[in-house]
Amino acid sequence: MAYIGLDQTRRTTIMDIKIVKDKVAGGQAAFAIIQQGIATGAKVLGLATGSTPITLYQEMIKSDLDFRQLTSVNLDEYVGLPYDNPQSYHQFMQDNLFSKKPFKHSYVPEGMAADIDQAAKDYDKIIEANPIDIQILGIGRNGHIGFNEPGTPFDELTHEVRLTESTIEANKRFFADEKDVPRKAISMGIGSIMKSKQIILMAYGSDKADAIQATIEGPVTTHVPASVLQNHANATIIIDEAAASKLTNK
């Protein structure tokens, strides 16, 4: 379903909005886009972590597609969390995708680097050398994409992020104790994300409804980082009915 907001002066492109039954159907819809992309020459996939893309990765795993000639570039990683920690994004990707469907090259930001600023610059070079064909995104309750919190400039490249309290609150369910939740991350920037040829953002559940409404129908503003997708030439938003519940123009 194609969709354009009420105030067309706020956006430069039509966003493709797909409202699906549930996260399983959402994973299937996202996989269909990736499958088509690979069939037409996509070589680099930008990947995300968290609960949202898991059904997509399950579809990728059970498919007969071979990813060993493709490259993956991940969005982000916690700073200071060892790579073998069950909650690190290195380990998440290994457990949920790479151990079953390996890629030729798989890149994840170096959250354990001694010099995070240099690690960020090095990651930008990786992205430059491997332009992303299809980027997968989730969205935070505050509208963040990757770990780009509200207020992040739209031209920001890979950088160290101090996580907001709302993000820490949302992530603490993955840790035994709140004090174990990392307070910093290294994240691909919004400018880096927007260089991707195609973007798929997925969101499920009523707790994402406000962020989705602001992303699709609100103004393009750094207060809602995901709203920048209104200005992307090829962005698809896959949401369930609960996440779509506050949209006024379906």
C-alpha positions as CSV (number, residue, x, y, z in Angstrom):
1,M,0.0,0.0,0.0
2,A,1.5,3.3,-1.0
3,Y,1.0,6.2,1.4
4,I,1.7,9.9,1.5
5,G,1.1,12.1,4.4
6,L,-1.4,14.9,4.6
7,D,1.1,17.7,4.4
8,Q,3.1,17.0,1.2
9,T,5.4,19.9,1.8
10,R,7.0,18.0,4.6
11,R,8.2,15.1,2.5
12,T,9.8,14.5,-0.9
13,T,8.9,10.9,-1.6
14,I,6.0,8.5,-1.2
15,M,6.7,5.9,1.5
16,D,5.5,2.4,1.0
17,I,3.6,1.2,4.0
18,K,2.7,-2.4,4.5
19,I,0.3,-3.3,7.3
20,V,0.6,-6.9,8.2
21,K,-1.2,-9.3,10.5
22,D,1.7,-9.9,12.9
23,K,5.5,-10.1,13.2
24,V,5.6,-13.4,11.4
25,A,3.9,-11.9,8.3
26,G,6.1,-8.9,8.7
27,G,9.2,-11.1,8.5
28,Q,7.8,-12.8,5.4
29,A,7.1,-9.4,3.8
30,A,10.6,-8.2,4.5
31,F,12.2,-11.4,3.3
32,A,10.3,-11.1,0.0
33,I,11.9,-7.7,-0.6
34,I,15.3,-9.0,0.2
35,Q,14.8,-12.1,-2.0
36,Q,13.8,-9.8,-4.9
37,G,16.8,-7.5,-4.2
38,I,19.3,-10.3,-4.3
39,A,17.7,-11.6,-7.5
40,T,18.3,-8.2,-9.1
41,G,21.9,-7.8,-7.9
42,A,22.0,-6.8,-4.2
43,K,25.3,-7.7,-2.7
44,V,25.4,-5.9,0.7
45,L,22.7,-6.1,3.4
46,G,22.6,-3.8,6.3
47,L,21.4,-5.7,9.4
48,A,19.8,-4.9,12.7
49,T,19.5,-6.5,16.1
50,G,16.8,-6.7,18.7
51,S,13.5,-8.7,18.7
52,T,12.0,-6.9,15.7
53,P,14.1,-8.6,12.9
54,I,14.1,-12.1,14.4
55,T,11.2,-13.3,12.2
56,L,13.0,-12.0,9.1
57,Y,16.1,-13.9,10.1
58,Q,14.1,-17.0,10.6
59,E,12.8,-16.6,7.1
60,M,16.3,-16.2,5.8
61,I,17.5,-19.3,7.6
62,K,14.8,-21.6,6.4
63,S,15.1,-20.3,2.8
64,D,17.3,-22.0,0.2
65,L,19.2,-18.7,-0.5
66,D,22.9,-18.9,-0.2
67,F,24.4,-15.7,1.4
68,R,28.0,-16.8,1.2
69,Q,28.7,-14.4,-1.7
70,L,27.1,-11.5,0.2
71,T,28.4,-9.0,2.7
72,S,26.5,-7.9,5.8
73,V,27.1,-4.6,7.7
74,N,25.5,-4.2,11.1
75,L,24.0,-1.0,12.5
76,D,25.5,-0.9,16.0
77,E,27.1,-2.5,19.0
78,Y,27.2,-1.7,22.7
79,V,30.4,-0.1,23.9
80,G,32.4,-2.1,26.5
81,L,30.4,-5.3,26.2
82,P,32.6,-8.3,25.3
83,Y,31.8,-9.9,22.0
84,D,31.0,-13.3,23.6
85,N,28.5,-11.7,26.0
86,P,25.1,-13.1,25.3
87,Q,23.7,-9.6,24.9
88,S,26.4,-8.3,22.6
89,Y,25.3,-7.7,19.1
90,H,28.2,-9.7,17.8
91,Q,26.8,-12.7,19.7
92,F,23.2,-11.9,18.7
93,M,24.0,-12.0,15.0
94,Q,26.0,-15.2,15.5
95,D,23.1,-16.9,17.3
96,N,20.2,-15.7,15.2
97,L,21.7,-15.7,11.7
98,F,25.4,-16.1,11.0
99,S,25.8,-19.6,12.5
100,K,23.1,-20.9,10.2
101,K,23.5,-18.7,7.2
102,P,27.1,-17.3,6.9
103,F,28.0,-14.4,4.7
104,K,31.3,-13.8,2.8
105,H,32.1,-10.9,5.1
106,S,30.1,-9.8,8.2
107,Y,30.9,-6.4,9.8
108,V,29.7,-5.3,13.3
109,P,31.0,-2.1,14.9
110,E,33.9,-2.6,17.3
111,G,32.4,-1.7,20.7
112,M,35.5,-3.1,22.5
113,A,38.0,-0.9,20.6
114,A,40.4,1.1,22.7
115,D,39.7,4.2,20.6
116,I,36.0,4.3,19.8
117,D,36.3,7.5,17.7
118,Q,38.8,5.8,15.5
119,A,36.7,2.7,15.3
120,A,33.8,4.8,14.1
121,K,36.0,6.3,11.4
122,D,37.2,2.9,10.4
123,Y,33.6,1.7,10.2
124,D,32.7,4.5,7.8
125,K,35.5,3.3,5.5
126,I,33.9,-0.2,5.6
127,I,30.5,1.3,4.6
128,E,32.2,3.3,1.8
129,A,33.8,0.1,0.5
130,N,30.6,-1.8,0.8
131,P,27.7,0.4,-0.2
132,I,24.5,-1.0,1.4
133,D,21.9,-2.2,-1.0
134,I,19.1,-3.0,1.5
135,Q,19.2,-1.7,5.1
136,I,17.0,-3.3,7.8
137,L,15.8,-1.1,10.7
138,G,13.8,-1.3,13.8
139,I,12.6,1.7,15.6
140,G,12.7,2.8,19.3
141,R,9.8,4.1,21.3
142,N,11.4,7.6,21.0
143,G,11.8,7.2,17.2
144,H,15.5,6.3,17.2
145,I,16.9,4.2,14.4
146,G,20.1,2.3,15.1
147,F,21.2,4.0,18.3
148,N,20.6,7.5,16.8
149,E,18.7,9.1,19.6
150,P,16.5,12.2,19.3
151,G,18.6,15.3,18.4
152,T,21.1,13.4,16.3
153,P,22.0,15.4,13.2
154,F,20.7,13.9,10.0
155,D,24.2,14.1,8.4
156,E,25.9,12.2,11.3
157,L,28.1,9.3,10.3
158,T,29.2,6.4,12.6
159,H,29.7,7.7,16.1
160,E,29.7,6.9,19.8
161,V,26.3,7.4,21.5
162,R,25.2,8.0,25.1
163,L,22.0,6.1,25.4
164,T,18.9,7.9,26.7
165,E,17.1,6.7,29.8
166,S,14.1,5.6,27.7
167,T,16.4,3.4,25.6
168,I,18.1,2.0,28.7
169,E,14.7,1.2,30.1
170,A,13.6,-0.6,26.9
171,N,16.8,-2.6,26.8
172,K,17.0,-3.7,30.5
173,R,14.6,-6.6,29.9
174,F,17.5,-8.3,28.1
175,F,19.8,-8.1,31.2
176,A,19.7,-9.7,34.6
177,D,20.2,-6.4,36.3
178,E,19.6,-2.8,35.1
179,K,23.1,-1.8,36.2
180,D,24.4,-4.3,33.6
181,V,22.8,-2.4,30.7
182,P,25.4,-0.5,28.7
183,R,25.1,3.3,28.7
184,K,27.0,3.8,25.5
185,A,27.0,2.3,22.0
186,I,28.7,2.8,18.7
187,S,26.2,3.3,15.9
188,M,26.0,3.8,12.2
189,G,24.8,7.4,11.8
190,I,21.7,8.7,10.1
191,G,23.8,10.0,7.3
192,S,25.2,6.5,6.8
193,I,21.8,4.9,6.9
194,M,20.4,7.3,4.4
195,K,23.1,6.3,1.8
196,S,21.5,2.8,1.6
197,K,19.8,2.2,-1.7
198,Q,16.7,0.7,-0.1
199,I,15.5,0.8,3.5
200,I,13.1,-1.6,5.3
201,L,11.8,-0.4,8.7
202,M,9.8,-2.9,10.8
203,A,7.7,-2.2,13.9
204,Y,5.3,-4.4,15.9
205,G,3.1,-3.7,18.9
206,S,1.2,-0.8,20.4
207,D,4.2,0.6,22.2
208,K,5.6,1.6,18.8
209,A,2.4,3.3,17.6
210,D,3.4,6.8,18.7
211,A,6.8,6.5,17.1
212,I,5.3,5.2,13.8
213,Q,2.7,7.9,13.7
214,A,5.3,10.6,14.1
215,T,7.6,8.9,11.6
216,I,5.0,8.7,8.9
217,E,2.6,11.6,9.5
218,G,4.7,14.1,11.5
219,P,7.2,16.6,10.2
220,V,10.8,15.6,9.3
221,T,12.6,16.5,12.5
222,T,15.7,15.4,14.5
223,H,13.3,15.0,17.5
224,V,12.0,11.9,15.7
225,P,15.1,10.4,13.9
226,A,13.1,7.9,11.9
227,S,11.1,10.7,10.3
228,V,14.1,11.3,8.0
229,L,12.9,8.2,6.0
230,Q,10.3,10.4,4.5
231,N,13.1,11.9,2.4
232,H,14.5,8.5,1.2
233,A,13.9,7.5,-2.4
234,N,13.1,3.8,-1.5
235,A,11.8,3.3,2.0
236,T,9.3,0.6,3.0
237,I,7.6,0.5,6.5
238,I,6.3,-2.8,7.6
239,I,4.0,-2.7,10.6
240,D,1.3,-4.7,12.3
241,E,-2.2,-3.3,13.1
242,A,-1.1,-2.4,16.7
243,A,1.8,-0.3,15.5
244,A,-0.4,1.3,12.9
245,S,-3.2,2.0,15.3
246,K,-2.5,5.8,15.6
247,L,-2.2,6.5,11.9
248,T,-4.9,8.9,10.8
249,N,-4.7,8.4,7.0
250,K,-4.4,4.7,6.2
